Structures are given as C-alpha cells and as structure tokens.
Amino acid sequence: MTLTLTEKAEFRLRAFLASSAADANGNTKGIRISVKDGGCSGYEYGMDITSKPKPDDLVIEQGKVTLYVDAKSAPLLEGVVIDFVDGVMDSGFKFTNPNATDTCGCGKSFKTSDCNSPGVPCN
C-alpha cells in the first residue's frame, strides 16, 4: 500500500505524537488513518492517535511516524498524499486522493465513482 506524508504533514504529526510520546507500557504512539461512511460527499477521513494497531491494520512507516491504516479503508487510501496547510482562512491536514471523483468544499470528505469499493460502503 502506498500512502505518503509530505514533510510538513510528518512534522506536524511528530509534534502531536511528541506531546504524548508513549503510553503507560512504553509503547510508541502512531496515527491511525481510516475512511468512514459519512461526510457531505459519502466518505470522510479519520485520523486518531493510538499506541497499537488493531489486528487487521496495515502498519506503514513514514519517516519518524508510524501510520496504522484500517484494512477496510486501505483500498480507498491507496495512493493518497497527506499534506499540512497553514493559511489565514484554512489550516489543517489536506488529503489528495487519486481514488476520489469528487470532494466537498471543506476537503474532509470525498466520493468515488460508484461507491462499490471493497472498502466501507458510502451513502
């Protein structure tokens, strides 16, 4: 699976992880990335801090950040580039998804051509 963090996104995620570097057992934390049914376009991206993968997660190392990708979401996240933008009107993580046929104005949700991806179903 190919999922890429830009240098700015990796830096921001490392900063989030540094504030909660390890759990009580000394496990290094990472970022779980998923796609959920919902949002204004059909699917929405999810990012959470976690210290261990779920049994079916794909584990990807991006520089100094560990990414845990939900297996059902993986087909919808194949080839995605995650960037961090910092602007006057809009700041946050930006997903560039080659699988998306349409995205909403906020950039946090998307849809595919037929909603029949092997990932989670869309509305």
ChimeraX attribute file (.defattr): number of C-alpha atoms within 10 A of each C-alpha:
attribute: neighborCount
match mode: 1-to-1
recipient: residues
	/A:1	13
	/A:2	10
	/A:3	17
	/A:4	22
	/A:5	19
	/A:6	14
	/A:7	14
	/A:8	15
	/A:9	20
	/A:10	20
	/A:11	16
	/A:12	16
	/A:13	20
	/A:14	20
	/A:15	12
	/A:16	15
	/A:17	20
	/A:18	12
	/A:19	8
	/A:20	15
	/A:21	15
	/A:22	15
	/A:23	12
	/A:24	7
	/A:25	7
	/A:26	9
	/A:27	12
	/A:28	17
	/A:29	22
	/A:30	27
	/A:31	24
	/A:32	22
	/A:33	19
	/A:34	21
	/A:35	25
	/A:36	17
	/A:37	17
	/A:38	16
	/A:39	18
	/A:40	17
	/A:41	21
	/A:42	19
	/A:43	24
	/A:44	20
	/A:45	19
	/A:46	13
	/A:47	14
	/A:48	11
	/A:49	16
	/A:50	20
	/A:51	21
	/A:52	17
	/A:53	18
	/A:54	14
	/A:55	8
	/A:56	11
	/A:57	19
	/A:58	18
	/A:59	19
	/A:60	17
	/A:61	12
	/A:62	14
	/A:63	13
	/A:64	11
	/A:65	19
	/A:66	23
	/A:67	25
	/A:68	25
	/A:69	24
	/A:70	21
	/A:71	19
	/A:72	19
	/A:73	20
	/A:74	22
	/A:75	16
	/A:76	23
	/A:77	27
	/A:78	15
	/A:79	16
	/A:80	19
	/A:81	17
	/A:82	19
	/A:83	19
	/A:84	19
	/A:85	13
	/A:86	11
	/A:87	8
	/A:88	6
	/A:89	5
	/A:90	9
	/A:91	10
	/A:92	13
	/A:93	18
	/A:94	15
	/A:95	19
	/A:96	16
	/A:97	19
	/A:98	13
	/A:99	17
	/A:100	17
	/A:101	12
	/A:102	15
	/A:103	20
	/A:104	14
	/A:105	10
	/A:106	11
	/A:107	16
	/A:108	18
	/A:109	23
	/A:110	25
	/A:111	23
	/A:112	19
	/A:113	10
	/A:114	8
	/A:115	14
	/A:116	10
	/A:117	15
	/A:118	11
	/A:119	18
	/A:120	19
	/A:121	15
	/A:122	20
	/A:123	12
